[in-house]
Amino acid sequence: MNIHIDPLWVYLYFLYYFRILFFLIPQTMFTFGVLPTLFLAHLLFALSWVFIYLSPPPENVVIPTDGWQLLLLLSKEALLGFILGFFVRLLYILFVTLGELVNLHVGLAMANLMLPGEGMVGVFGNLFRVMGGLLFLALGGLEVAFYGLKLSFDIVPVTTFDPFVLDYRFFALALVKIFYLAVAMALPVIAVYLLVNLILALTNRLVPNVNIFFAGYPVYMMANFAIVALLAPALGWFSARVIEKYLTTFVDFVKSFPH
């Protein structure tokens, strides 16, 4: 029995494959240290197969005969996938930055965890990372992320992406906004940190015989733990609103691509 494989279909399949692969690479839940490599390979194969039928390629695609041109097309698809994946990953950066700021002011900056596929993450960085990840899944973030990927194949079909038409200053502004939100969410903990330090300094001034470093550190940590526990519902509500707004912004970002 002779099996005929269309070279054009194989060429298009790998264009889809590279965009999806580099979309998943920045995602923390799809890293090689978190999920088995064989599972990721099967997932990529299935997603490429699904997307090539959900968003068919243009009919006038021609297979390039030059190897360098083929490599350039694959690189452009990889770049577009990475741009979209990095946009989604900024949510993860928000929660890890928030946790690291809390770590610094609670006094646990040296307490780090080694996570597979993540590297060194602080205690509160891991806590807020998990909280943000659960909220992301509960609010349909994964579905919106893949919808944005599918939308990218509709708006920017394979072989048509031009990396020079994008305004890359947008990512710098997005990083500034993410850091601004993380600092704003950590401000209550920073305020308690300053207040407790002020009280301990006054106590040391008024009662010099007290070993303020020995007695004050447990008070300092417990006060910050208490404010984090009290603010947990408010942080969860605010984080949910941020995620919802960010997912809407992600879809609008994909729709803004020139086509």
N, C-alpha and C positions, 0 to 999 in steps of 0.2 A: 504494500500500500504506500503510495506516494503522498507525503504531507507537504503542502505548499504553504510557505510562510512569506507574506508580503513584506519586502524590505521597508516600504514606506510606513507600514503599521508599526514595525519594530522601532524605527526611527522616532515616530511620534510617541510611542510608549515611553521611551527613555527620556524624552523631553518632559513629559508629565511626571515621570519618576523623579527626575532631578529637582523639579520645583517642589514636589511634595516632600522629598527627602530633606531638603534644606529648610522647608517650613517646619518640620518636626524637630530638627536638630536643636534649635534654641529652646524648645519646650522642655521644662524640667521633668514632666511626667513621661516623656518619651525618650529619655536619655538611655544610653547603653548600660549604665550602671544600675538603673532602676528596673527596667524590663529586660527579659532575656533576649539575646541577640537574634535567636531564631524567630521569636515572636515578632520582633520589630521587622525582620525581613519579610515575613508573611504579611504583616500589616501593610507595609509599603507596596508589596505586590498587589494586594487586594485593593488598596486605595487608588493606585494608578489605574487599575483595571476599571474601577467604578467611575472615576472622574473622566476617563477618556470616552465613556459612553454618556455620562451626564452632561458634559460640555464638549461636544465633538470639535475637533480641530478645523481650521479653515480648509476649504476644498482645494485651494490652489497651492498647497504646500509642496515644495520640491526638495528632494534629498540633495544636500550639498555634496559635491564631488571632492571638494578640498577638505582634508582632515582638519586644518586649522579653522576653517569656517564652521565645521561641525562642533569643534571644541568651543568656539566662541558662542555659538547658540546654546550649548549646554551650560556654559558659564553664565549667560544672561538669565536662563531659567533658574539656575541655582541662586543667583543674586536676588531675583524677585521673590523666590520662596523664602530666602533668609530675611529679607526686608519685612515681609509679612509676619514671619515667625518672631522676629525681634520685637515687632510692634506688640504682639501678644505677651512676650516675655517681660515687657516693661511693668506689667502688673505684678509679676513675681518680684521684680527689683524693688517695687514700692514697698511690699510687705517685709522683705528682708532688710531694707534700709530702715524702716520703722523699728523692727526688732533690734537691729544693731544700735540704734540711737537709745532705745530703752535699756539695752545691755550696758551701754557706757555709763548711764546715769544711775542705774540700779546698783552697780558695783560688780557686775558679772562679765566685764569685758574680756577677762582671761579664760572664762569658762566656754569652751568651744566643743562642738560635735563634728566628727568626721562622717559626712553623709555620702553614700554612693552616688556618683554622678554630680555631686554638688560641691564637694570640698569642705573647707572649714566654715561652719555656720555657728553663730552664737546660740545660747539657750533660747532667748526671746526671739531671735531671728528665726529659729526653727519653729517656735510656737506660732508666731504670726504668719510664717510661710504656710504652715499646715492650715491655719484658720482661713487665710486668703484662698488657698487651694480648694478647700471645702466649699467656701462661699462661691467661688468661681464655678465649680461643678453644679452646685445647687441652683444657681441663677441661669444655668444653660450656657455657660461660657464656652464649653467645649463644642457645643452645637453651633454657636455663633462663629467660633474660630474656623470650623470646617465650612460653614456657609460662606464666610469671607474668602476662604481659599477657592471654593467652587465659583464664587462670583469673579474672582481674579481670572479664572479660565474663560469666563464669558466676556469680560471687559477687555482683558489683555490676552488674546489667544496665544498659543505657543508660536514661537518664532517672530512675534511682533513687538516684544518688549524693547523699549529704548531706554537704557539707564541714564541717559543724559537729560531727559526731560523732567526728572524729579528734582524737587527742591530739598536737598538733604539737610538744610538748616532746620527743617521740621523736626528731625530727630534730636537735635541739640535742644530745641525748645521743649520737646516732650520730656527729655531727661531732667531739665530744669523744673518743669511742672511736677514730675514725679518726686523729686527731692523736696520741693516746696510742700507737697501734700504729706510726705513722710514726716517732715519737721512739724507741720501743723498738727498732725495726729499725736506726735510725741510731746507736744508743748506742756500738757498737764503734768507729765512725769518730770520734765525738765524744771517746771515751776516748783514742784514738791522737793526736788533735789536742791534747788537754791534756797527754799524756805528752811529745810532741815539743816542745811549747812549754816545758815544764818543763826538759827536757834542754837546749834552746837557751838558756834563761835562766841555767842553771847554767854552761854553757860561756862565756857572755858575762861572767859574774861571775868565773870562774876565769881566763879568758884574755881580758882586756879589749882586747888589740890586734887580735883577730880581728873582721873586719866581719861580725857575726852575721846582719845582715839580708841581706847579699849571699850568704853561704855557706849560711845556714840555710833559705832559702825553697825551693831545689830539694830539700833533704833532707826538708823538711816536706811538700811535694807528693808526692814519691816514696813516703814512708811511708804516706800516706793512700791513694794509688793501690794500693799493695801490699795493704793491709788490705781494700780493696774487692774486689780480685781474689781474695784468699784466702777471703773470706766469700761470694763469689758463689754457690757451690753451696748453702750454708746459707740464704742469702737466698731463693734460688729455691724450696727445699723449704718454708721457712716461708711464703712468699708463696702457694704452692699450697694449703697448709692453710688459710690465711686466706680465699682465694677460695672454696674448697669450703664452709667454714663460712658465709661471707657469702651465697652463693647459696642455701643452705638457709634462712638467716634471711630472705632476700627472699621465698621462697615462703611461709614461715610468716607474714610480714607481710601478704601479699596475702590469705591465708586468714583473717587476723584481722579483716578488714573486716566491719562489721555487715551482716547480710543476713537 
